[in-house]
Amino acid sequence: MKISIVGTGYVGLVTGACFSDAGHEVMCIDNDPKKIEMLHRGEMPIYEPGLEELVERNVKAGRLHFTTSIKEGTEFAEVIFIAVGTPPGVGGEANMTYVEQVGREVAENMTSYRLLVEKSTVPAKTSEHLKRTVLKYLQADTDFDVASNPEFLREGSAISDATRPDRVVVGVESQRAGDLLEEIYRPILEKGGGKFLRMSVTSAELTKHASNSFLAMKISYINAVARICELAGADVEQVAEGMGLDVRIGPLFLRAGVGYGGSCFPKDVDAFVRLSDFLGYDFKLLKEVQRINQTQRDYVMKKIKQELWVVQDKKIAIFGLAFKPQTDDIREAPSLYFVPKLQEMQAKVCAWDPIAEENFKKVHPELECAKDLYECARDADLVLILTEWDEVKNLDFNKLKEVMTTPVIVDGRNIFKPAEVRALGFTYHSVGRD
Ligand SMILES: NC(=O)c1ccc[n+]([C@@H]2O[C@H](COP(=O)([O-])OP(=O)(O)OC[C@H]3O[C@@H](n4cnc5c(N)ncnc54)[C@H](O)[C@@H]3O)[C@@H](O)[C@H]2O)c1
């Protein structure tokens, strides 16, 4: 089947590559000409494990194409996925400018039936606005549908998430739209398993915000428990293990640390809170989830200050800039909080990250970075761990101790066992275990 996808970012490009690998013919569209030029040259505009090979294979097979033209994409396929960004707008609600723009351009160019599918994360009721936009700009006398198909992939494991989904949620208003989406996903679900769920458009839209907010809630919950553990003298890792083995709770997202970041959780929780307010429900539980997350960074910063006493002129080595391992994405990463805060306090900051340095330097070109963990930590008074990269997990502590001025680690990801690191001569602080 022919499919167009507008927005060739983390979601659009991975989805396009996976749909084409499942046998469909896909046109990926982006209004950033640099991205499309890179893709035409066989270069990836983002880092995602396994993506380059997948794209190359499907381009060679003639199933995956790239363009900057929505007109071309609209003519190419009956089904058009919208995977553009929905960043936080003024006041925290999702900024729907890009989605509206795509709806308008598709409407202006369609001459026969088209199914527009919201893959971007959008607030409930977006489909109503999208339908109105299409009707406003539609030139031809033709039928169309708007559907919702929220995306649940995670950066870093996006390809396996997209090819082996737990579930595919589609919200549709017509049999035709539901059948088209079922046909698209059939080869993926036949191979990778997972359930195809057909529901109303509003329910599908809401499923995404409700899921991400629930996961964020789990993280804030364990971070709150971590604070209590420190006050009571317990170990949050032990508590989390004891909780997580209960099948009703599950072990995932029960890692205490510096709090959640990334391009989804902060903005999606915010958007869900705003939507609830707008609909007339004061979602106090989620507001507390946000508050805990915000204060978690201050809480770790307090540990740094307590340890260093005077931060000015001390060298702090930051291990990890990406919001999580296996991605170059720094959107809402904890590093974006710590780097400027420490610079404000006139610390000498040096950072290491295997792939996110380039993206981080677009925002903080002044940041000194090292290509190697031990170079980064040379003469440092403190190492701050913000991303659990394998290189960090496999640290050579003896080598680290040799290069540092004072062997102090503040571990914002609870990677190591405190007793083991302390036995090697380090002062070691983590979250919920001191
Ligand atoms: N990144 C994730 O892990 C993830 C997971 C699930 C859902 N989502 C959601 O998917 C959506 C996309 O996220 P992303 O991370 O892929 O964003 P992204 O910023 O990586 O990609 C969005 C792309 O859309 C393009 N674009 C914007 N306006 C356009 C227009 N008018 N015409 C053509 N292209 C346009 C941009 O140039 C960009 O390349 C968001 O709503 C996000 O919340 C993201």
The ligand as a MOL file (V3000), in Angstrom:
LIG
                    3D

  0  0  0     0  0            999 V3000
M  V30 BEGIN CTAB
M  V30 COUNTS 44 48 0 0 0
M  V30 BEGIN ATOM
M  V30 1 N 10.2030 11.3880 19.9070 0
M  V30 2 C 9.4960 10.4480 20.5140 0
M  V30 3 O 10.0260 9.5780 21.2240 0
M  V30 4 C 7.9980 10.3940 20.3380 0
M  V30 5 C 7.3010 9.2410 20.7050 0
M  V30 6 C 5.9240 9.1970 20.5350 0
M  V30 7 C 5.2560 10.3100 20.0250 0
M  V30 8 N 5.9670 11.4190 19.6990 0 CHG=1
M  V30 9 C 5.2280 12.5690 19.1260 0
M  V30 10 O 5.4100 12.5570 17.7230 0
M  V30 11 C 5.4650 13.9010 17.2190 0
M  V30 12 C 6.7590 14.1220 16.4790 0
M  V30 13 O 7.8230 13.9720 17.3970 0
M  V30 14 P 9.3380 13.8390 16.9200 0
M  V30 15 O 10.1410 13.5540 18.1230 0
M  V30 16 O 9.4140 12.9390 15.7440 0 CHG=-1
M  V30 17 O 9.5990 15.3580 16.4470 0
M  V30 18 P 10.7930 15.9080 15.5400 0
M  V30 19 O 10.9590 17.3220 15.9130 0
M  V30 20 O 11.9630 14.9950 15.6050 0
M  V30 21 O 10.2030 15.8130 14.0520 0
M  V30 22 C 9.1890 16.6200 13.5600 0
M  V30 23 C 9.4990 16.9370 12.1020 0
M  V30 24 O 8.3870 17.6120 11.5230 0
M  V30 25 C 8.8780 18.5600 10.5860 0
M  V30 26 N 7.8440 19.5520 10.2880 0
M  V30 27 C 7.3450 20.5180 11.1010 0
M  V30 28 N 6.4010 21.2060 10.4550 0
M  V30 29 C 6.2710 20.6820 9.2260 0
M  V30 30 C 5.4620 20.9670 8.1050 0
M  V30 31 N 4.5580 21.9500 8.1460 0
M  V30 32 N 5.6100 20.2210 7.0000 0
M  V30 33 C 6.5030 19.2240 6.9500 0
M  V30 34 N 7.3000 18.8960 7.9920 0
M  V30 35 C 7.1920 19.6220 9.1030 0
M  V30 36 C 10.1140 19.1220 11.2640 0
M  V30 37 O 11.0090 19.7250 10.3430 0
M  V30 38 C 10.7030 17.8620 11.9170 0
M  V30 39 O 11.6480 17.2380 11.0880 0
M  V30 40 C 5.2780 14.8120 18.4420 0
M  V30 41 O 3.9290 15.1120 18.5670 0
M  V30 42 C 5.7130 13.9150 19.5890 0
M  V30 43 O 5.1090 14.2720 20.7990 0
M  V30 44 C 7.3180 11.4930 19.8220 0
M  V30 END ATOM
M  V30 BEGIN BOND
M  V30 1 1 1 2
M  V30 2 2 2 3
M  V30 3 1 2 4
M  V30 4 1 4 5
M  V30 5 2 4 44
M  V30 6 2 5 6
M  V30 7 1 6 7
M  V30 8 2 7 8
M  V30 9 1 8 9
M  V30 10 1 8 44
M  V30 11 1 9 10
M  V30 12 1 9 42
M  V30 13 1 10 11
M  V30 14 1 11 12
M  V30 15 1 11 40
M  V30 16 1 12 13
M  V30 17 1 13 14
M  V30 18 2 14 15
M  V30 19 1 14 16
M  V30 20 1 14 17
M  V30 21 1 17 18
M  V30 22 2 18 19
M  V30 23 1 18 20
M  V30 24 1 18 21
M  V30 25 1 21 22
M  V30 26 1 22 23
M  V30 27 1 23 24
M  V30 28 1 23 38
M  V30 29 1 24 25
M  V30 30 1 25 26
M  V30 31 1 25 36
M  V30 32 1 26 27
M  V30 33 1 26 35
M  V30 34 2 27 28
M  V30 35 1 28 29
M  V30 36 1 29 30
M  V30 37 2 29 35
M  V30 38 1 30 31
M  V30 39 2 30 32
M  V30 40 1 32 33
M  V30 41 2 33 34
M  V30 42 1 34 35
M  V30 43 1 36 37
M  V30 44 1 36 38
M  V30 45 1 38 39
M  V30 46 1 40 41
M  V30 47 1 40 42
M  V30 48 1 42 43
M  V30 END BOND
M  V30 END CTAB
M  END
